[in-house]
């Protein structure tokens, strides 16, 4: 039986922030607050089916989330929620990672997803033009 979704109160949000700062696992936090730790895709099979169909058609999670946003669908998802679903135990059993453009069995660490820092070549700066910017 699924529980109805109820928004978090300010007190619950503060409690979650305190427990996350103490590095308490999400499942333990959910148990203490008597909440489900499942994602929206795990609870809503129609939405999960929509996402899986689009992944099989070659769409990226960013494209799926953007389409849901622009089409005026009653349910919206972020691409991060879709990635979490793909790499969850349920998504691993279904082999959803194979439908991603870069079919990785495991997700890269957060620090390895994007290059850090910004390199601007010296020729592209304003330093040589008599400005006070440099």
Phi, psi and omega in degrees: 000132179267145179274147177291150180282128177233133181298150178285139176279168179298321179297320178293321179297319178294320179296318178297315179299318179296316181290324178294323177296329177276005178059039175278133181301150183299321180296322178292319178300315180298319178296317181295325180270000183056050179236162174277143177262006182286151177279170180298325181289330178288332182271330186249102185291328180294317179292321178296320178296319177301313181296315181296321178298318180291323177296318179295331179280358176097010179281150175272159176302326177295319179293320180296313180297320179294321179294318177299323181290315185278337182278353180076024179296147181294333179252132176241149178225153170267160179296330179296321177296320179294317177298319178298321178295317181299317184267007175285171180298323179295316179293325177295320179296325179278349180071033184293333180299335181291341181270357178282154178304320174251092188288085178258133180294323179239148180283144178293155175297152186302323182288346182258001184284321183231146174293139181264149177085167181228124179254120176245119180299147183301329180292342181262006182264173181266008188296329185270008187251021176070027179263165179268014184283336187267000000 
